Amino acid sequence: MHADSPSLPRRWRERLLLQEDLNFLLTNRIPRQAATHLMGWYSRIRSRWLTKASIAVWRQFTELDLSDAVRADFASLHECFTRELRPGARPVDPRPEVLASPCDAIVGAQGVVRAGQVYQAKGFPYDTSELFGSEAAAAPFEGGRFITLRLTSAMYHRFHAPQYGRLRHVTYLSGDTWNVNPIALKRVERLFCRNERAVLHFTLAEGQPLAIVAVAAVLVASIRLHALDVRLHLRWKGPNEMPCDHAVTKGQELGWFEHGSTLIVFVPPGFALAQGVHDGARLRMGQALLVRA
């Protein structure tokens, strides 16, 4: 239940708001980029005992589940963050009219793109042209749908193609590293437009456009894409325009975050939410996300 809900007793609302203030302070009012670089360095230290100790601490604060990973023993935290899954661990919906979820996620704000605006949270709109880097890049999705998919730190961090098609272009925009949890989304205007992000432009097999915006966050700020064979991180100054022509199959791995963050999926008019997809729903990669109307 939300901290602002009037059905909560006043003392509980005050306690929840205090916890939100503390969370926001600890994850945002810090030297975010310095902390992110430090985490990147720490996660790559190759020490099995240090990694085991770090994972044990991590499990005290999250629902980390490694039972479906290819292996359970890691030489570094980076290996754990970017772990692969056992074959068959994420069945992909085979129906041709379905766009599959590209990742494990919690569904955040979702809806219709109207007059070039979408929402990160109630009362917090942002412009798709700013998110994409240009009006021309955002234009094909006017009147279509957007779905925000938040990856928590404990989730599987690789993301996959929702449908057959081709990856045509990537725009990388360097930026800040605000936390992207719901607490920050209620407080920081245009957060997704401020953070580091990569905009992946696809053409589906039927010729329709699709875009996935991969937004990095505090302690992440590193995105790896197989099609470009390059790691995108804060030392890249943007925008960087990277044309490509890379065929993808449904469910094919596209890349990964190096901790956890957000994907925002954009489709043109003609798609509806799949059954069971709503704000707060928990999805697994491969589940039905959108259906051609």
N, C-alpha and C positions, 0 to 999 in steps of 0.2 A: 504494500500500500504506500502511496506517495506521502511524503512528509507534510505536504500542504493539505491533505484530505481533512475536511471538517469533522469526519466521523472519528478521528483519533482524539483521545483525551489531550488536553493542552500540554501536560507535562511530557507525553510521548512525542508530540509534534516538536516541542522544544529540544528534546533529546536527539531526535533524528536530524533536525536542522543543525545542531551542534556537530553531529557526526559528519554531515555533509560539508560543513565549513572546514572541519579538520581534514577530510579527504581532499578537498579542493586545495587547501593550503599545502599539504604534503606532496601532492602530485603536480601542482602547477606553479606555486609561488617559490620555486627553487630555480637554480640556474639550469633550465630545461635542456638546452643543447649540450652543456658540459656534462650533465648527468647522463644524457643519451650516449655521448661519446665514451664516457666511463663504463657504462653498461655494455657497450659494444666490445670494449677491450676486455672486460671481466668475463663476458660470456665465451670468449675464445681461448681462455686459459685452459690448456689441456692437462687436466689432473683429475683422475677418476675419483679420488677420495674427496676433493673439493667439490666436484660435480655432485656426488652422492649427498654430501652435506647440504649443498645449496638446494637440491631437489627436495630434501626432507623439510627444509624450512619453507620452501615454496608450497609444499602440500599443506602446511598448517594454515595457509591463508586462501587457498583455492581448491577447486575440485579437480585437480590434475589426475588424469587417468591415462596411463601408459599401456593398458592391457591390449590395445589394438595396434600398437606400434610394431614395426618390423623387428626392433630389438629393444631391450629394456636397460641395456648397459651403455652409458654414454661417456665419451672422453672429455666432453665440455658441455656447458649449458647451451651453447650454440647448436650443438648436435641435437639436444633435446628439444629446443625451441623449433627447429626446422625438421623434426622427425618425419619419416615416411611411415605410411600405414601398411599393414598386411594386405595382400591382394584380397579383394572381396569385402574389406571392412566398410566400404562406402558404396553400396550398390547405386548405380545411376539410373534414374527413371528413363526407360527406353522409348517412351512414346514420342513420335516425331513432332507433335504439336506442343510439347512441354519444353520449357527452358528450365534446366536443373539449377539448383542452388550451387554457386561456385565454391562455397566454403561451409564449414561448420560456423554457425553464427546465432546470435539473438537478433530478431527483427526489430529495428528501431523505427524511426519515422518513415512513412511511406505514403504515396498518394499520386496525384496527377500534377504534371508540370503545367502551371498556369502563368501566362505572361512572363515566362522566363524565371519563375520563382518556385522554389521548393522549401521544405522546412527541415531543420535539424532537430527541433523540439517545438512544442507548442509556443507560439508567439515569437519564434526565432527563425525568420525567413532568410534565405540567401539566394543570390543570383546564379543561375546555371552558367552564364557567360563568364563569371568570375571563377567559378569552380573549374570549368573546362579550359579557361585561358583565352577564350574568344567567343563572340556571339555566333560566328559561323560554325564553330565546332558544336555548340549547344543546340543550334536551330533544329536539327532533325528530330529532337525529342520533345518539342513543344506539343502539348496535348497528350503526350504519352505518360508512362508511369515511371516512378523512381522507387527504389526500395533500398533502405539503409541496412546493412548487415554488419553487426558488431562482433568482432572476434575478441573474446576475453583472453587473458594471458595464459590460461590453462588449456585453451582449445588447440586443436590441430591447426597449424598456421599456413598450410599450403592452399593455394586456390586454383580452380580448374575452369575449363571452358564450359559454359552452360549449354552449348549447342554446336552443331557442325557449322563451320564457316572459315573465315580468314581474318587474322589480326593484320590490320592495314597500317596502323599508325600508333605511335606512343608519344604523348606529350608529358615530359617530366618537369614539374614545377617545384623548385626548392622552397622551403618555408620554415615555419616554426614547428614546435613539437608539443603543443598542448595535449593533455590527456583527452581522450575522446569518449570517456564514460558519460553516462546520463547526467551526472552532477555538473560536469564541465559544460555539457551541451546546453544546459539551462542558464548558464552564466556568461559564456563567452560568445558574443555575436560573430556570425560568419566563421565559425571555428574551422569547418572543413576547408574553407577558402584560404585560411591563414596557414594551415599545416602543409608540410611536404606531401606531395601526391604525384601519382602517375595516372594519366588518363589513357586507357586502352580502347582504341576504336576498332570495332569488328564489323564485318559484313557477313550476315548469316547466309546459309546456303540458298535461301529463298530470295536473297537480295536486300533484306531489311537491315538497317543499321542497329547496332547494339554498342553500348559503352559501359565499361566498368572503371570506376574511379577508385584506385587503391590509395587510401589516406593513411599515412604513417602517424605516429604519436610519440609521446615521451617514452624514452627507453627503447624505442623501435628505430624509426628514422633510417630504415634500410629496406629496400625492396629489390628482390631479385626476379628477373624475367628471363625465362629460357630462350625466348625468341631473339633477344638481343645479346644474350650471353654476357651480361654486364650487371654489376650491382649498383643500383641507384641509391645515393645517400646524400647527406647534407653538404658534402664538399662539392657536389655538382651545383653550379649556379644556373638558374633557369630564367625563362623557359627553354627547354631543350626539345627540339622537334626531331623525332626519329622515325622516318618512314620505314615500313617493313611490309612483307607480303608472306605471311606465315600461316599455312593451313593448320587448322585445329579440328580435332574430333571431339564429340560430346564427352565430357568428363576428363579430357586430357589435362594434365598438369600444366599450368601457365607459369607459376613461380611461387614465391613465398614472402611473407614478412619475417623479420627476425625476432619477433616477440608476439605481438597481437595488436590488432588495430581495426580498421573499418574498410569494407567495400561498399560502394554505392552503385547499384545497377540501374541503367537507364535504357528504356525501350520506347519505340515510337508508338503512336496510337495503334490499337488492334490487339492488345494483350490485356489479360485480366489476371488477378491474383489466383494462384492455385488454391485448392481447398486446404484449409488449415494454416494458411499464411496470414498473419495478423500481427499487430504491434505486440511485442513481448514473446512471440513464438520462438521456440528453439528449433533450429533446423540443422540437419547434417548435410554435408556435401553430397550432391546427387539427388536429393529430394526435389520434388516438383516445386518450383518457385513461381513461374508464370505460365500461362496457357494462352495460346492464340485464340482470340475471341471469335 
